[in-house]
Amino acid sequence: MFKKILVVEDYDSINIGIVQALSDNIPQVEVYSTKYCDDAWLKIQGAKNNNSPFDLIISDLSFQEDYRETKLKGGADLIKLIREQDDNLKIIVYSIENRFIEVSELIDDLKVNAYISKGRNSIKELLAAITYIQQEEKPYLSPDIKDVKDNPVTLVLQEEDLTILRLLAEGYSQSEMSHKFKEDNLSIASTSSIEKRISRLRVSFNAKNTTHLIGIVKDMGII
């Protein structure tokens, strides 16, 4: 069972709720919390230097900006920093964010151990995830996060497809994409290649036009 846990969450009500649930349900656990990712990193490093490291980090992804200037702008930045030094520290993402790009990066690249979607039953699910990741290597995913991750359409999307969708959502024209891709030395730099990709994406998502396509992929949490 985990003995020392750090909760990184900027909203008081959620922070307090998580800390209370952990204290009530995990025997002899030490639970610490912070509202800032910069402070979380300092706590992690301090605990490690004192030979009393954390064995579980629970972090949100989005943090509201306030008067304080911070280096780490969100949970993803914190997790990247942790993974640069420690591949074994258990990490649970506890967030309302459910976009495919972020989910895939955190699960596939940064190897988070669980991804819990905030909701009505999320505390119960968080406790279940904590039990699960002590015994299993495969990450624990909330049902809606698993749906995003395992959607048969998103599974066949390539990195270039995601880039095109993101640029379309930002208002780029095909010629502007072509110019950008040429600068980045991508293989699909020609306008004809980009047009074919967009047409294929429209067919895959059953979209009537490009605007409809962007609406669909946003609703699905892909971008």
N, C-alpha and C positions, 0 to 999 in steps of 0.2 A: 504494500500500500504506500502511496505517496506520503512523504513526511513533511515536505516544505514546498509550498505552492505560492506563486506570485500571480496576482490578478491585475491586469492592465486594462482599465476601463475608466472613461472620463465622466460618465454620468453617475452621480451619487447613488441614486435609487438602485440602479443595476449593479454597481460595484458592491454596495452593502448587501444586496440580495445574494450575490454569488458568494461573498465571504461568509455570510451566515449559513448558507446551504452547505458549504464545504465544512465549516466548523461543526455543524450539527450531524453530518453524515460520515465523516472520516475520522476515526479515532486517533487521538494524539497528533493531529496535524497542526503544523504551523502555517498560518495563512497571512500573507502580506499583500498589500495593494498599493496602487499608485494610479494617478490620473494622466501621467505623462510618459511617453515612450522613452524620452531621454533619462528620466528618473528610473524607469524600469531597467534600462541598460546599466546604469550605475549600481543599482541594487544587485543585479545579476553578477556583475564583476566583483563587487564588494563581498558578496557571499562566497564566491569562488575563491577569492584571495584569503578569506578567513577559514578556508577548508570546511565550509558549511553551505555547499551549493544548493540551489533550488533544483528539484527534480521534476517540476512541472510548471510551465508557463501557460496561463489562459489570457488571451489578448483579443480585444476588438481590433478592427481594421481602421475604422474612421474615427478621427479625433477632432473635435471642434476647436478652431483656433481662438485664442484669447489674447490677453495683453502680453503673454510670455512668448519670447522667441525660442523656437526649438529647432534642433538639427534633424531629428527624426520626426517626419510629418505624419506617420501613421504606423499601424501594426505591421504592415508588410515590410517597411523599412527596418523595424525592430527585428522581425523574424529573419530577414536577410543577414543582418549583422550577427545574430546568434548563430546562424548556420555557417557563417564564415569561420567560426571558431569551434563550434560544437555540433556534430552530426547526431549526437545521441540524446540530447536534452529533449524531453517530451514537450510538445507544443500543441495546444488546442486553440483553434480560431473560434471565437464566439461573436458572430457579427450578423448584421442584417444584409450585408453585401452578398449578392449571389450571381454575379456576372461570370460568364463562362471563362473569360480570359483570366480574371483574378483567381477563380477557383482552380483552374488548371495549373497556373503557375505555383500556387501555394501547395497543392497536393503533389504534382508531378515533379516540380523543380526544387521546391524548398522542403518537401517531405514533411509537412505538418502531419501530426498523428491523428487529428480529428478536426472536423469542420462542422460546427453547430450553428444552425440558423436561429437567430433570436425570434421567439414567438411565445405563445401561451404556455407551451409545455417544455420550453427550452431548458429550464433548470433541471427538470427530471431527466431530460435527454443528456444534459451536460454530465450529470452524475453517472448515467449509464455509460457514457463515453469514457469517463475516467476509469471505470472498472474494466471496460473492454480493452483499452490501449495498454493496460498492464499485462495482458495475456496474448494479444494479437499484434502482428506486424502490419497487417492491412489497415489503412486508415478508416476511422469511423466517420460516416457522413450522415447528416440529417437527410430525411427522405427527399426534400426539395432540392438540396444540394446534389444528391445522388442523381436525381432526374436531370439536372443541368449537366452534370459531368458525363452521364451515360446516354444522353440523347443521341439516337442513331444518326441524326443529321449532323450534329456537332462533331461526332466522332470522325467523320470523313473530311472535315474542314482542314485545309492546310494553313500554314502560317500566312501565306500570301493572301488567302481568302479573308482571314481576320483583319489583315492590314487594309485591304480594299474596303471592307465593311466599315472599319473605323474611320478611314479617310472620307468615305461617302457621307458618313454621319457628321463629319466636320465641315462638309460643304465643298470638298475638292471636286473639280471637274476631272474628266478622264485625261485631258491633256496635262493638267497639273500633276495628276498621279504619275503619268508617264515621265515627266521631268524629274519628279522626286525619285522614282524608281531607277532612272538612269544614273542619278547622282549616287544612289546606294548600290549600284551594280547588280540589280535584281534581274532575273531571267525574264520576267514578264513586263519589261519596261515599255514595250510598244503599245500604242493605243488600241490596236486590234486585239492584242492578247488580253488587255484589261477589259475590253468590251466583251470578249468571249467569256471571261471569268464572271463578269457581272451577269451576263445572260444565263450562265449555268447556275449561279446562285439564285437567280429569280425562279428558275425552274425547280431547283431543289427545295425552296421554301414556298413554292406555289404563290409567288408574289406577282401582282398585276403590273407593277412598275417599280422603279428604284425607290421612290418614297415609301411605297408599301413594304418593300423589302427591308428598309431600315427600321420601319415600325415593328415588323415581325421579329427581327433579331434583337431589338431592344426589349421587346416584351418577353422574349425567351431568356434574356439575361446574357446573351452572347457578347454584346458590346456594352 
